[in-house]
Amino acid sequence: MDARVVRRSSYVVPLPSRHTYGSQSGCSFVTDTAPFGCYNGRGGSMSSSFRDLRVWQEAIELTTGIYDETARFPKHEIYGLTQQIRRASVSIASNIAEGKGHRSDKEFLHFLFHARGSLLEVQTQLVIAGKLGYLSAEGHCLPRKAEGVGRALSGLISALERKIG
C-alpha cells in the first residue's frame, strides 16, 4: 500500500498501489492491475468489506473528479446537469457498497447491475457536458475514468456470474 488515501467524513480508505499512464491529450489517469477486488476465481470468498473492492475505490475517485469538474459548470446548470451527474456518480459507489452488504452473491449482482446503469447515465451526461463545452482540460479525462470503472465493474459482474453458475 502506498501513502495515498481517500478521506471522507470519519473514515480513511487506503488505496492500493497504482500505475499512472499518460495519454496523447496530456491527461493522466490511474488504473489497477486487478480492478475488481479480491475474488480469487477458485470459489473463494469476496473481500470482507466494500471498501476493499477496487471497483468501489475507483468509483469514489470518479465521483470526486465529477464533483470537482461540475463545480466549474455554469451556475444555471446547478439544478440540471450538475445535480443529475453528481447523483448518478454517487449512485455507482453506493450501489456497490449496498450490494456488498447483502447476504448472497445473487443480491450483490443485482446491485452491481444498478451500479452499471448509473455508470451509463454518467457516461451519457459526460458526453452532453462535453458537447456543451462545459468540460475543462482535466474534465476531458473523466470519460476514460468512467470507462475504467466500467471495465472493473464488468470484471466483477463476470466473476460473480461464474461463481453463481
PETA-V801718 format. One record per residue. N is the residue number from 0. RES is the residue in three letters. PHI is phi in degrees with one decimal (* if undefined). OMEGA is omega in whole degrees, -180 to 180 (999 if undefined). Layout:
N,RES,PHI,OMEGA / N,RES,PHI,OMEGA
This chain:
0,MET,*,175 / 1,ASP,-97.3,-171 / 2,ALA,-80.4,-178 / 3,ARG,-72.1,179 / 4,VAL,-141.6,170 / 5,VAL,-99.4,-180 / 6,ARG,-107.6,177 / 7,ARG,-141.4,-179 / 8,SER,42.9,-171 / 9,SER,-102.5,180 / 10,TYR,-126.6,179 / 11,VAL,-124.1,-179 / 12,VAL,-111.4,177 / 13,PRO,-70.3,178 / 14,LEU,-93.6,178 / 15,PRO,-70.5,177 / 16,SER,-58.1,-177 / 17,ARG,-127.0,173 / 18,HIS,-117.1,179 / 19,THR,-101.7,179 / 20,TYR,-119.2,177 / 21,GLY,-91.7,176 / 22,SER,-128.2,-178 / 23,GLN,-63.7,-178 / 24,SER,-82.4,180 / 25,GLY,90.6,178 / 26,CYS,-82.0,173 / 27,SER,-127.9,179 / 28,PHE,-147.9,-179 / 29,VAL,-108.6,179 / 30,THR,-146.3,178 / 31,ASP,-107.0,176 / 32,THR,-80.5,177 / 33,ALA,-131.7,-167 / 34,PRO,-74.8,-174 / 35,PHE,-107.3,169 / 36,GLY,102.1,-167 / 37,CYS,-111.9,177 / 38,TYR,-70.7,-175 / 39,ASN,-94.3,175 / 40,GLY,74.9,-178 / 41,ARG,-119.9,180 / 42,GLY,80.9,179 / 43,GLY,-74.2,-176 / 44,SER,-84.7,174 / 45,MET,-74.4,178 / 46,SER,-60.3,-173 / 47,SER,-77.8,-177 / 48,SER,-133.3,175 / 49,PHE,-60.2,-180 / 50,ARG,-65.6,179 / 51,ASP,-81.4,-178 / 52,LEU,-78.1,-179 / 53,ARG,-64.5,178 / 54,VAL,-63.0,176 / 55,TRP,-65.8,180 / 56,GLN,-61.9,178 / 57,GLU,-67.7,177 / 58,ALA,-64.9,176 / 59,ILE,-63.4,178 / 60,GLU,-61.1,178 / 61,LEU,-61.4,-179 / 62,THR,-62.5,179 / 63,THR,-65.6,176 / 64,GLY,-64.0,178 / 65,ILE,-66.8,177 / 66,TYR,-61.4,178 / 67,ASP,-61.4,-177 / 68,GLU,-70.0,-177 / 69,THR,-70.9,174 / 70,ALA,-63.3,180 / 71,ARG,-93.1,-180 / 72,PHE,-64.9,178 / 73,PRO,-58.2,-178 / 74,LYS,-60.9,-179 / 75,HIS,-68.4,178 / 76,GLU,-94.7,-174 / 77,ILE,-56.4,180 / 78,TYR,-101.7,179 / 79,GLY,-113.4,-175 / 80,LEU,-61.4,-179 / 81,THR,-58.4,-178 / 82,GLN,-65.1,-177 / 83,GLN,-66.9,-178 / 84,ILE,-70.8,177 / 85,ARG,-64.7,-180 / 86,ARG,-62.9,-180 / 87,ALA,-64.6,-179 / 88,SER,-68.6,177 / 89,VAL,-63.4,-178 / 90,SER,-64.4,-179 / 91,ILE,-60.9,-179 / 92,ALA,-65.1,-179 / 93,SER,-64.7,179 / 94,ASN,-68.7,176 / 95,ILE,-61.8,-179 / 96,ALA,-64.3,-179 / 97,GLU,-63.5,179 / 98,GLY,-63.5,179 / 99,LYS,-63.2,-180 / 100,GLY,-77.7,179 / 101,HIS,-81.5,-172 / 102,ARG,-74.7,-173 / 103,SER,-112.8,176 / 104,ASP,-65.5,179 / 105,LYS,-63.8,177 / 106,GLU,-66.2,178 / 107,PHE,-58.3,-180 / 108,LEU,-59.8,178 / 109,HIS,-55.7,-180 / 110,PHE,-71.0,176 / 111,LEU,-65.5,176 / 112,PHE,-66.7,175 / 113,HIS,-64.2,178 / 114,ALA,-61.6,179 / 115,ARG,-65.5,176 / 116,GLY,-61.9,178 / 117,SER,-65.0,177 / 118,LEU,-63.0,178 / 119,LEU,-64.5,174 / 120,GLU,-60.4,-180 / 121,VAL,-60.1,-180 / 122,GLN,-61.6,178 / 123,THR,-64.3,-179 / 124,GLN,-67.5,175 / 125,LEU,-67.5,176 / 126,VAL,-62.4,180 / 127,ILE,-61.8,180 / 128,ALA,-60.6,178 / 129,GLY,-64.3,-180 / 130,LYS,-66.4,177 / 131,LEU,-84.2,179 / 132,GLY,78.4,-177 / 133,TYR,-86.4,-175 / 134,LEU,-83.9,175 / 135,SER,-78.9,176 / 136,ALA,-58.8,177 / 137,GLU,-67.2,-179 / 138,GLY,-66.3,178 / 139,HIS,-69.9,175 / 140,CYS,-83.9,-176 / 141,LEU,-60.0,178 / 142,PRO,-60.1,177 / 143,ARG,-69.2,176 / 144,LYS,-62.3,179 / 145,ALA,-63.1,177 / 146,GLU,-62.9,177 / 147,GLY,-63.8,176 / 148,VAL,-63.1,179 / 149,GLY,-62.0,178 / 150,ARG,-64.3,179 / 151,ALA,-64.4,179 / 152,LEU,-64.8,177 / 153,SER,-62.6,178 / 154,GLY,-63.8,179 / 155,LEU,-67.9,177 / 156,ILE,-61.0,179 / 157,SER,-61.7,180 / 158,ALA,-62.8,179 / 159,LEU,-68.1,178 / 160,GLU,-62.9,177 / 161,ARG,-64.2,-178 / 162,LYS,-66.6,-179 / 163,ILE,-69.4,178 / 164,GLY,91.9,999
